Amino acid sequence: MATWDDVRRIALALPETTEETSRDTAQWRVKAKGFVWERPLRKSDLAALGPTAPTGPVLGAYVADEGVKHALIAEDPDVYFTTPHFDGYAAVLVRLDEIHVDELAELVTDAWLLRAPKRLATEFLASEPGGDGDA
């Protein structure tokens, strides 16, 4: 399954992405806008999740909206989850050690496209095989 090295490799391959550390956790940004980040669970998260709380690494990722977040969780609850902290927020939490690398690449790229400036996202999409430039 996926590792932090996979997240790093995938994220840093995207144009104008930087890796930063804040509060001892990694986060990846495009033009100073975060799109995926390391998200250790807090006491309140552990209390809310109870015995279903993951014990491995957790990635946070922006998604288009809460509908997408809930669809991901419904489709694969062994990989995707949320906590009350993220209620009303277009982000999903990911059990990194449960997600396949190909699916991780899609999630990270989609998060990047949501946060990248429109021009940069359009240029990226146009450069992809079969890309038509529609962001």
Secondary structure, DSSP 8 states (H G I E B T S, - for coil): ---HHHHHHHHHTSTTEEEEEETTEEEEEETTEEEEEE----HHHHHHHGGG---S-EEEEE-S-HHHHHHHHHH-TTTEE--GGGTTSSEEEEEGGGS-HHHHHHHHHHHHHHHS-HHHHHHHHHHSTT-----
